[in-house]
Amino acid sequence: MPLGFHRKPTGKPGEWFYCIKHAKVEEGPECPAKDRLGPYASREEAAHALALADERNREWRNDPNWSDRPAGGDPQ
C-alpha cells in the first residue's frame, strides 16, 4: 500500500486566490498552492488574476533590466 502524503493548502480566510486548475476564485485554503495565483486583496482582484499575470508577463518581457538582448537589439 503506497504512502499517501496529503498537503494541506496554505492560505488564510480573507485572502483571495485564483485556482488555475479549476478556473475559479476561492477564499483561503481550498486548492494546493501549486494550482493558485495570489493572494489578492479582494474577490474582484482574484477574478482578474489571469489578465493581471498576462499584463505583468508582457511588462517583464519588455523590461530592459530583465532582457538578455543587447540594447537596441531586435526581438526574436
TORMAR-425001 format. One record per residue (C-alpha): residue in one letter; x, y, z. Coordinates in steps of 0.05 Angstrom, whole numbers, plus 5000, padded with zeros to 4 digits. Example, Ala and Ser with C-alpha at 12.3 -4.5 7.8 and 13.67 -1.06 7.14 Angstrom:
2
a524649105156 s527349795143 
This chain:
76
m500050005000 p503250664979 l504251215029 g499851795015 f502352485033 h496752995034 r499053705032 k494454185067 p493254805025 t496455435054 g492856095060 k488156445107 p480856635106 g480257335078 e485757205026 w483257104956 f486356654903 y485056434832 c485555684822 i488355554752 k486554814757 h479054934769 a478655634736 k475355944797 v476256454852 e476956174922 e477756464991 g483156195037 p485955495035 e482055074985 c486654824929 p494154694936 a498755294927 k501754994864 d494955094830 r493555804853 l495356524836 g495157014894 p493757214947 y489657804925 a486358334968 s479358214942 r474957724904 e474658214846 e482258264841 a482857504843 a477657444787 h482457834742 a488557424760 l489857154690 a489357844658 l493958134711 a499057564701 d498857674625 e499958424634 r505858314682 n508957804634 r508658304577 e511758844621 w517458384643 r518658134572 n519658854550 d523659094611 p530859214591 n533159044661 w530658324651 s532958224580 d539057854554 r538558224488 p543558784476 a540559484480 g537159654414 g537358924391 d531758614352 p526858174390 q526957454368 
